[in-house]
Amino acid sequence: MSGRLLSFANYLGQANNVQIVESFPSNSPTYTYTYPEDITNYTFELDAQTIVVDQLSYDRTTGDPNFTDSLVIGSFANTDVGAGNVTARDNAAGTVNITIPPFLYTGPILPDARANVPITVFRVKWTDTGSTPNIVDQHRWGIIQRYTPGDSAMGSPRLDSNFIPVGTGAVTTFTSDVVLDSSRTAGTYKNVTGLTSGTSEGNGASFTVFVADNGQTTVDITNRGKDYIAQDTIEILDSDLGGGGAADITVTVQTVS
């Protein structure tokens, strides 16, 4: 462990506007925010996004998480949290309840709590529409997700199909030219790779292909790979799908991250 201590507040920036907690995915705490004025004209926006850090250590004296040697290696999609999680207590007194909903993160978690740690960043943003110009500020919670039976699968977040590696050209959206073809062999084909063509050096993407008895076919991504660029194509061979004589499937990369 590094001799220095870097808190999550320092890690994200805006040190006065971040709090870090450890919690289980099913937990749903409510916090009371108190403002020094009437909040009748305040509007609130809530959203959340789970990031994944490669490693996490703890200060031996305080027990606080230490992010000095932590790197963000990926994330999951941003989630808009509904206005129903904001409840005014007393507008004149400036108090409002904010509830963090459960299961903002639904992916796998490693019980060792030291590597590939998912951290959900929950943002509370408020706008004072009674001011000219409007005054906007925000607060964030960093929620270290912890394993507990029944809440999540045991495993690495990096292996979840919704995990998006940081800046590696991972496939985020794609299209395919699948059509109904009765000659395609029915079955579920997992972790199918294909032949990449295009101007990138994309590699590592794999897919789960489901073929119904009538030849109806769906393609879901299993591993997003790396080093792809938009408009790369990945050819999934019929020989990897039972070899029934149907046309190969062309997957076209639309966006990457």
C-alpha positions as CSV (number, residue, x, y, z in Angstrom):
1,M,0.0,0.0,0.0
2,S,1.2,3.5,-0.8
3,G,2.4,5.6,2.1
4,R,0.1,8.4,1.1
5,L,-3.7,8.5,1.6
6,L,-6.0,9.6,-1.2
7,S,-9.6,9.8,-0.3
8,F,-12.5,9.3,-2.7
9,A,-13.3,12.9,-2.5
10,N,-9.8,13.9,-3.6
11,Y,-10.0,11.1,-6.2
12,L,-13.1,12.5,-7.9
13,G,-12.4,16.2,-7.3
14,Q,-14.6,18.8,-5.5
15,A,-13.5,17.4,-2.1
16,N,-16.3,19.2,-0.1
17,N,-19.0,17.6,-2.2
18,V,-18.3,13.9,-2.0
19,Q,-19.0,11.3,0.6
20,I,-18.0,7.6,0.5
21,V,-19.9,4.7,2.0
22,E,-19.8,0.9,1.7
23,S,-23.1,-0.7,1.1
24,F,-24.9,-3.8,-0.3
25,P,-26.7,-3.4,-3.7
26,S,-30.2,-4.0,-2.1
27,N,-29.7,-1.2,0.5
28,S,-31.8,1.9,0.0
29,P,-30.9,4.7,2.5
30,T,-32.6,8.1,2.9
31,Y,-30.5,11.2,3.7
32,T,-31.9,14.6,4.8
33,Y,-30.3,17.5,3.0
34,T,-30.6,20.9,4.8
35,Y,-30.1,24.1,2.8
36,P,-29.7,27.5,4.5
37,E,-32.7,29.0,2.7
38,D,-36.2,28.4,1.4
39,I,-36.1,25.7,-1.3
40,T,-39.6,26.2,-2.8
41,N,-38.0,27.1,-6.1
42,Y,-35.5,24.3,-6.2
43,T,-35.6,21.5,-8.7
44,F,-33.6,18.3,-8.3
45,E,-32.0,15.8,-10.7
46,L,-30.7,12.4,-9.6
47,D,-28.5,10.1,-11.6
48,A,-26.0,7.3,-11.0
49,Q,-23.2,5.5,-12.7
50,T,-21.0,2.6,-11.5
51,I,-17.3,2.8,-12.2
52,V,-14.8,0.0,-11.5
53,V,-11.4,0.5,-10.0
54,D,-8.6,-2.0,-10.5
55,Q,-7.6,-2.2,-6.8
56,L,-8.5,-0.7,-3.5
57,S,-6.5,-0.6,-0.2
58,Y,-7.3,0.6,3.3
59,D,-5.5,2.9,5.7
60,R,-4.2,0.7,8.5
61,T,-4.8,3.4,11.1
62,T,-8.2,4.8,10.2
63,G,-9.6,1.9,8.1
64,D,-10.6,4.4,5.4
65,P,-10.4,3.3,1.8
66,N,-7.3,4.5,0.1
67,F,-7.5,5.4,-3.6
68,T,-3.8,6.4,-4.0
69,D,-3.0,3.5,-6.3
70,S,-6.5,2.9,-7.8
71,L,-7.2,3.3,-11.5
72,V,-10.6,3.4,-13.1
73,I,-10.7,0.6,-15.6
74,G,-14.2,0.8,-16.8
75,S,-17.8,1.6,-16.1
76,F,-21.5,0.8,-16.6
77,A,-24.1,2.9,-18.3
78,N,-25.5,6.0,-16.6
79,T,-28.8,5.6,-14.9
80,D,-31.4,8.3,-14.6
81,V,-33.1,8.2,-11.1
82,G,-36.7,9.3,-10.9
83,A,-38.0,12.4,-9.1
84,G,-39.9,10.1,-6.8
85,N,-36.7,9.7,-4.8
86,V,-36.9,13.4,-3.8
87,T,-39.4,14.2,-0.9
88,A,-39.6,17.7,0.5
89,R,-39.8,17.8,4.3
90,D,-40.1,21.6,4.9
91,N,-39.5,23.9,2.0
92,A,-39.4,27.0,4.2
93,A,-36.8,25.4,6.5
94,G,-34.8,24.1,3.5
95,T,-35.0,20.4,4.2
96,V,-35.6,17.6,1.7
97,N,-35.2,13.8,1.8
98,I,-33.1,12.1,-0.9
99,T,-33.5,8.3,-1.2
100,I,-30.9,6.3,-3.0
101,P,-32.8,3.4,-4.7
102,P,-31.6,-0.2,-4.4
103,F,-29.9,-2.1,-7.2
104,L,-28.3,0.8,-9.0
105,Y,-25.6,-1.8,-9.7
106,T,-26.8,-5.3,-10.7
107,G,-23.5,-6.9,-11.9
108,P,-21.2,-9.4,-10.2
109,I,-19.1,-8.5,-7.1
110,L,-15.9,-10.2,-5.8
111,P,-16.1,-10.9,-2.1
112,D,-12.5,-10.1,-1.4
113,A,-13.2,-6.4,-1.8
114,R,-9.7,-5.5,-3.0
115,A,-9.7,-6.0,-6.8
116,N,-12.1,-4.9,-9.6
117,V,-14.2,-3.0,-7.1
118,P,-17.5,-1.5,-8.4
119,I,-18.3,1.9,-7.0
120,T,-21.6,3.6,-7.8
121,V,-21.4,7.4,-8.0
122,F,-24.8,8.8,-7.1
123,R,-25.3,12.4,-8.0
124,V,-27.8,14.9,-6.4
125,K,-28.0,18.0,-8.5
126,W,-30.1,21.0,-7.6
127,T,-31.1,24.2,-9.4
128,D,-32.4,27.3,-7.7
129,T,-34.8,28.6,-10.4
130,G,-35.8,31.6,-8.3
131,S,-32.4,33.2,-8.9
132,T,-31.3,35.1,-11.9
133,P,-29.3,33.5,-13.3
134,N,-30.2,30.1,-11.9
135,I,-27.8,28.8,-9.3
136,V,-26.7,25.2,-9.8
137,D,-24.8,22.9,-7.4
138,Q,-24.5,19.2,-6.7
139,H,-23.4,16.6,-4.3
140,R,-22.1,13.0,-4.9
141,W,-22.1,9.8,-3.0
142,G,-19.5,7.1,-3.7
143,I,-21.0,3.8,-2.8
144,I,-18.5,0.9,-2.7
145,Q,-20.6,-2.1,-3.6
146,R,-20.1,-5.1,-1.3
147,Y,-21.0,-8.7,-1.9
148,T,-23.8,-10.4,0.0
149,P,-25.7,-13.6,-0.9
150,G,-28.9,-12.9,-2.9
151,D,-27.9,-9.4,-4.0
152,S,-25.5,-10.2,-6.7
153,A,-23.6,-12.9,-8.5
154,M,-20.1,-13.7,-7.3
155,G,-17.6,-12.7,-9.9
156,S,-15.6,-9.9,-11.6
157,P,-17.5,-6.9,-12.9
158,R,-15.0,-6.9,-15.8
159,L,-16.6,-10.1,-17.1
160,D,-20.2,-8.7,-17.2
161,S,-21.5,-8.1,-20.7
162,N,-22.5,-4.5,-19.8
163,F,-19.0,-3.6,-18.6
164,I,-17.4,-0.9,-20.7
165,P,-13.6,-0.7,-20.5
166,V,-12.1,2.8,-20.3
167,G,-10.8,4.1,-23.6
168,T,-9.9,0.7,-25.2
169,G,-12.2,0.8,-28.2
170,A,-14.7,-1.6,-26.7
171,V,-17.8,-2.3,-28.6
172,T,-20.8,-0.5,-27.0
173,T,-23.4,-0.7,-29.7
174,F,-23.7,-2.8,-32.9
175,T,-26.0,-3.9,-35.6
176,S,-26.2,-7.3,-37.4
177,D,-27.7,-8.5,-40.7
178,V,-29.5,-11.5,-39.2
179,V,-32.6,-12.7,-41.1
180,L,-35.0,-15.6,-40.7
181,D,-33.2,-18.6,-42.3
182,S,-34.7,-22.1,-41.9
183,S,-31.4,-23.7,-42.8
184,R,-29.6,-22.3,-39.7
185,T,-29.1,-24.9,-37.0
186,A,-31.1,-24.3,-33.9
187,G,-29.3,-23.9,-30.6
188,T,-27.6,-21.4,-28.3
189,Y,-24.0,-20.7,-29.2
190,K,-22.0,-19.0,-26.5
191,N,-18.8,-16.9,-26.7
192,V,-18.7,-17.0,-30.5
193,T,-15.9,-15.0,-32.0
194,G,-15.7,-13.8,-35.6
195,L,-13.4,-12.4,-38.3
196,T,-12.8,-8.6,-38.0
197,S,-12.4,-6.4,-41.0
198,G,-11.9,-2.7,-41.2
199,T,-9.2,-0.1,-40.4
200,S,-8.7,-0.9,-36.7
201,E,-7.0,-3.7,-34.9
202,G,-10.1,-4.7,-33.0
203,N,-10.0,-8.0,-31.2
204,G,-11.6,-9.9,-28.4
205,A,-15.3,-9.3,-29.0
206,S,-17.5,-12.4,-28.6
207,F,-21.2,-13.0,-28.9
208,T,-24.0,-15.3,-27.8
209,V,-26.1,-16.3,-30.8
210,F,-29.5,-17.9,-30.2
211,V,-31.2,-19.7,-33.1
212,A,-34.8,-20.8,-32.7
213,D,-36.3,-23.9,-34.3
214,N,-37.6,-21.8,-37.2
215,G,-34.3,-20.2,-37.9
216,Q,-35.0,-16.9,-36.2
217,T,-31.7,-15.6,-34.9
218,T,-30.7,-13.0,-32.2
219,V,-27.2,-11.8,-31.4
220,D,-26.1,-10.5,-28.0
221,I,-22.6,-9.4,-27.1
222,T,-20.7,-11.4,-24.4
223,N,-17.3,-9.6,-24.4
224,R,-16.9,-6.1,-25.8
225,G,-13.2,-6.6,-26.8
226,K,-10.8,-3.7,-27.5
227,D,-9.2,-1.6,-30.2
228,Y,-12.4,-1.5,-32.4
229,I,-13.6,1.6,-34.3
230,A,-17.0,2.5,-35.7
231,Q,-17.9,0.7,-38.9
232,D,-15.6,-2.3,-38.2
233,T,-17.3,-5.5,-39.2
234,I,-17.1,-8.8,-37.5
235,E,-18.1,-11.9,-39.5
236,I,-19.7,-14.7,-37.5
237,L,-19.3,-17.9,-39.5
238,D,-22.1,-20.3,-40.0
239,S,-19.6,-23.1,-39.3
240,D,-19.5,-21.8,-35.7
241,L,-23.3,-21.9,-35.5
242,G,-23.9,-25.6,-36.3
243,G,-22.9,-25.4,-40.0
244,G,-26.4,-25.8,-41.4
245,G,-25.7,-24.0,-44.6
246,A,-27.1,-20.5,-43.7
247,A,-25.3,-17.3,-44.6
248,D,-22.6,-16.0,-42.3
249,I,-23.7,-13.2,-40.0
250,T,-22.1,-9.7,-40.3
251,V,-21.9,-7.6,-37.2
252,T,-21.2,-3.9,-37.7
253,V,-19.7,-1.8,-34.9
254,Q,-21.7,1.4,-34.4
255,T,-20.0,3.0,-31.4
256,V,-17.1,2.2,-29.1
257,S,-15.7,3.6,-25.8
